[in-house]
Amino acid sequence: FYSSPDQTVSEFSSRDSLSSAEHFILAHAYKDKGDFKKASVHFANSAFVRERSLSLKPFPGTIFGFMKKFSRKSDYYEDAAMELSSIFLSYNEFEYSRKFAALVGKEDTSLYREAVINRVKAFDAQKRYDDAAKSAEEGIAAMPKDELKPVLYIRLASSLRKKNDLDGCVRAYNAMLKITSDGWQAAAAGKDLLDIKKGGIVPPSFDPLLAAKGLVAGKEYSDAIMILEKAEIEIRGIDPYTLAEVRVRALTGAGRVSEAERVISSYSGSRGDRMKLIVIKADALWQKGSRAEAVRTYQEALKNADGYDGKTVLRRVCFYLYENNAAEASAYCSRYAELYPDDRNADKMLWLAAKPFIERKDSASARRYLERMTEKYPDGDHSGHARFWLWKYLSAEGKKDEAEKIKVKFEEVGAKITLK
């Protein structure tokens, strides 16, 4: 696993026989070296427990015939079929690429999804767009979770656009953007939807709000704003919060922060939703690299977080303030532990609250947090640190009996720091 392709080839080439796993590893080594012919032979030889044929010619028909043998399949059969599908797709052997992809079952969802994508690519390359779209739809229907579908929706939309089915293309993008409006898939959808919009023939399924979400994902903020500004009639009836959310993301991303703030201040929904909009503005600032301004905005939201769970925001603020040696870091970290005592980060937050005082040799202030740690989280990940420093402080004060009790408990929980 840690050898170079040349080392793997040298090692395995000297052996008289190889297991299916070793053939699979050797195939990957040849693939990494760019020798796809030898890779294809060894992928085929990894497919069965005992069946071998090192004299196989690296032709798609020959290798496919071997893969269709009635023999006990190895654990690598479907992975090998997928690799062979990709290799022959790169050689423009589209029919055989699809045949190899068809050998992949649905049990391994991720592998099956990749096989569907290869089938769609092969059909697309042959301009068989109806077949490509049908394959993509079958793959989407087979996915057990929505989060596995976006890339297939992208392939479906692409095939439909190639056959000039713009309405079907837009519907596919809409379905994808309803699952996720983040990541490269959303960005690709936004870009293509904008291109369709600019083409002049806009199908009735076009949703400017979803298109804007995709453009924001691709950091095309000005285009997102433009689509929203030109779509006032089209977006009537849309949930006001959703519209405000997209506008705040786009305006902040474009550097028009004051306009984003006006959207927030004019929002007439619940106080909790208004806090969410402030956090969305802060998130956009954070992503742009304006982290100090983002943290100030987060702090503004936390002051008025009525009806809004600010745990994620507070955690980010705590870490930022601590890493930047801010005077208020300890207070925020302590607040986190108070508000979310059962959270897995709670004892760490108390440790971060204590550390600045330890470094400043303010033992009285440090002990307030250290004692809370040992009391509330006696077996926490950072309890060893707390006991170590409490032991040092008590020893320095001449309180040997108390220090010894701390040391005993320290050793009982298996702390990693050794007392000296």
N, C-alpha and C positions, 0 to 999 in steps of 0.2 A: 504493500500500500504506500510505502514511502520511497520506493525506488523510482528512478527515472525510467522512461519508456525503453531506452537502450539497455539499461540494466535488467529490466523485466524480460525483454526479448532474449538477451544473452543467457539468463538463468534458465528460462523455460525451454529454449531451443536445444539445450543439452540433455534434456530428459527424454526417456524412451516413450513415456505415455503421460498424459495430463488428465486431471479430473475435469469435470464440466466447469467448476469454479475457476480452475487455472486457465482453461481455454477462454473463459469470459474475461479474465484479467489480461491475458495476452492479447485478446482482440482489442481491448481498450488501449493497450500500449501501442499496437499498430495504428489504431485510429488516431492517437495523439501524435504519432510520427507522420501522419498524412498518407499512410499506406492502406487505403480503404479496401483494396482487393484482398490482401491477407487478413485484414480485420474481418471482412465478411465471411471468409472461410472459418475463422476461429469462433466467430459469433455462432455460426451454424453448428459447429462442433461442441458448443457449450449447451446446446438445446436439449440434449438427451443424457440420460444417466450412463448408458453404455455405448450407444450408437456413435461411431466415429467414421469420418471419411476425410482424411487429410489430403487426398488427391482430388478433392472437389475443385472444379473450375469456377472461378469467381464470376459466373454469369447469373443473372437474376433467376432465369428459368431453372437452371441446374440446382441452385441453392434452395429455391422454393420447393422443388421436388423433394429434396432431402428433408426439409423442414416438415413436409407432409407425411413422412414415414410413420408407420404404426409402431412406435417404440415408446418406452417409458420416458416421459418428459422430465427434465431436470427443473430445479427451482429457477433456472435462468431462461427458460423457454420463451416466455412472453417478453422479457427484457431484451433478449436476443432478437426476437421478431421486430420489436420496436426500433432497435438499432439498425437492423437491416432495412426497415422501411425508410429510415432517415438517410441511410447511405445511398439507396437506389433513387430516392427523391432527388438527391444532389446530382445524380447522373442523368436526371430527366427520364428515368424509367418509371413513368407515372403509374402505369397499370400494375406493375409489380410492387411499387411502393404501397399501393392500396391493398394489394393481396397480403403483403406481410403485415400491414396494420390490422387487417381483418383477423389475424391470428391472435390478437390481444383481446382477452376477455374483459368483462366489466368488474371483476372482483377487486382489482387494484384500480381504484377510481382515478388517481393521478396519471397512471400509465395509460389507462383507457382514454382519458381526455387527450393526452399527447397523440395517441393513435388516431383519434377523430380529427385532430388538427392536421395531421399528415394526409389523411384522406381528403379533407377539404382543400388543402394546398394542391394536391395532385389533380383533383377535379377542376380547380380554378385554372391551373396551368394548361389544361386541355380545353378551357373555355366551356366546360360543362357546368354552368353556374347553377342550374336547377338541381343537379345532383350534389353539388357542393353545399347548397343551402339545405337540402334535405339531410345530408350527413351532419351538418352543424346542428340542425334542429333535433335530430336523434340523440346527438351527444348532450345537448342541453337537457332534454327530457330524462336522460339517464343519470344526471348528476344529483346526488342525494342532498346536497346543500347549495343554497344560492351563491355562496362565496366562491364556488368552483365554476360558476357559469360565465363570468364576465369575458374571459378570453374567447370563449366559444361564441358569445354574442358579437364580439368584434369581428370574428371570422364570418359569421352569418351576415352581418351588415355589409362587410366588404364584398361578399359574393352577390348579394342583392343589388348593391350599387353598380357592380359590373354588368349586371343584366338590365340596368336602368330601372329597377324597381325602387324608386326613391322613397315611396311611402313605406314599403317593407323595410328598407334600410334604416329609416328614421325610427320606425317602431322597435327595431332590434336595439338601436342605440338607447332609446328611451328605457327599454326594459333593463338594459345594463346599468344605466345611470340611476335607476331606482334601487338597484342592489348596492352600488357603491359610487360615490362621486369623488373618490380619491384615487391616486395612483395613475400609472401610465395608461391603463385602459380608458379611464375617464377622460384623460387628457387627449387621447387619440380620438375618442368619440366627439369631444367638444370641437376639435380642429376640423373634423370631417363635417360635422353639422354646420359649422360656420361656412365651410366651402359650399355646402348645399344651399344655405341661405343666400350667399352671394351669387349663386348661379341663376337666381331669378325665379326658378320654378320651385316654390316651397310647398311641399305636401301638407295636407291638413293635419297630419300627425305631429308636425313640428311643434315642439314645446320650448319656447324661449328660455324658460326658467331652467329646465334640464340642460339645455345647450350652454347656458351661462355657467352652470355648475361644472360642466366638463372643461370649459375654457379657464375657469379659476384653477382647476386641478392642473392644467397645463401652464399656469402662470401667465395666461393671455388676458390680463386684467382689463386692459382698455377695450378689447373686443367684447368681453363679458358685459362691461358697462354699456357699450354701444347697443348690444342686443337687447338689454333690459330697457334702455331709454326709448328704443324704437318699438317696444312691444307693450305699451301701456294697455291698449285695448285687448290684446291677446291674453294678457296675464291677469285680467280682472277675474275675481272669484278665487284666486290662488290664496292659500293660507298666508296672512300678513307676516307671520313670523318667518316662514320659509323664504319669502321674498326679501324681507329685511336681512336675513342671515346671508343670503347670496350677495346682496348689495354691500353689506359691511365687509365681507371677504374681498370682493372685487375692488372697492374703493380704497381700502387699506393697502391691499397689494399694489395698487397703482400709485400709492403715495398720497392719495387724496384723503388724508386722515380726518381733517376737519369735516369733510362731507360725510364720512362714515359716522362721525360723532353726531351729526345732525340727524342721520337716519335713526340712530339709537335714541336720541332725546325725543324725537317725534313719535317713537313707537308707543302705541297706546295699550299694549297687551299687559300681561301680568308682570309683576316686579321680578319674579324668578326668570322669566324669559328675557327681560331687559338685562339682567345680570349675565345671562348666557351670551347675549349680543356683545356685551363689554368684553367677555372672555374671548369670543371669536375675534374681535378686533386685536386683543392682546396676542392671540395665537398667530395671527397674520403678521404682526410686528415681530414676533419671535422668529418666525420662519424667514423674514426678510433680514434678520441679523440685528434688528434694533432691540436688543434684549433688555437693556436698562429701561427703555421706554415701555417695553412689554411688561416688565415686572411692576413698574409703577401702575400700569393699567390693571394688572392682576390684583394689586393691593387695593385699588379703588373698588374692584368688584367684591373682594373679601370683606371690606368694611360694611357692605350693604347686601350681604349674601342671603337675604331673607328668601326662603323658598328655592334656594339653589344649593346643591351639594358641591362644595368647593374643594373636595379632597385632592383631586388631581392638580388643581391650580395651586393650592397651598403647598403641596409637596414640591412642585417646581419652584415656587418662591423660596421655600426653605433651602433647597440645594443651591439655588443661585446666590442667595444672600450669604450662605456659609462659604461657598467657594470664592466669593468676592470680599470676604472679611468684613461684611457690613455689621454695624453696631447692633442692629435689631435682629440679627440672625437667630440668636439664642431664644428670644421671645417668640419668634414665629415657630421655631422647632418645638418649643415647649407647648405652644398652642396646638400644634398638630397632635402631639401625644395626648393632650387633654380631650380634644374633639374626637379622635379616633383611637381610643386606647386598645382596641382589639386588632388594629391593623398591623401587618407584619413589619411595617417600617417604624412603629411607635418607639421601640427601645432604641433604634438607631437615631431617631430624632432627638431623644434625650441625650444620647452620647454626643451628637453634634452640638447640642446646646451647651454641654459641659466643657467641650474641648477648648473653646476660646478662653475660658476662665482658667483652665489648667495651664494653658500657654502663658497667660498673664500672671500666673502664680497667685490667683485670687481663689484660695482654697475654700473659703466660706461660700462663695457663690457656686463654685464647681460642685461642692458637696450636696447642695440642694437637689441638683439634677442626678448626681450619682446615687444618692440615697433613694430617690424615686425609682431609679432603674432597678436597684437590687430588691426593692419592696414589691414593685409591680411586675417586673420581668426577671425573676430570680434565675430562670434558665434560658434567658434570651441570648441571641447571638452576640450581644455586646456586654453581657453581664460580667464577663471576665475582666474587661477593661475597667468597668466601674469598681469592681472589688480590688483590683490592683491599686488604683489610685486612693481608694478609701483606706486600704492597708497602709499605704505610704503616709497619708495624712495622720492616721491614728498613731502610727509608729513614731512619727516626728513629734507628736504631742505627748509622747510617753505613755499612751494608753495601750499598754502591751496586751492586756487580756482581751480587749475589744479587737485589737489588730489580729490576735491569734485566732479568734472566732471567724473573722473575715477570711483569714488564710485557709482555715479548715474547709469552709464552705466553697472557697475558690477552688480547692483541689477536688472537692466532691463533684462539682459540675464539670470537671475535666477541662478547665480553662487552658487556653493555648499559651498564655504568657507564664513563664516560670518566675516565681518570686525569688529574689536573691537577698 
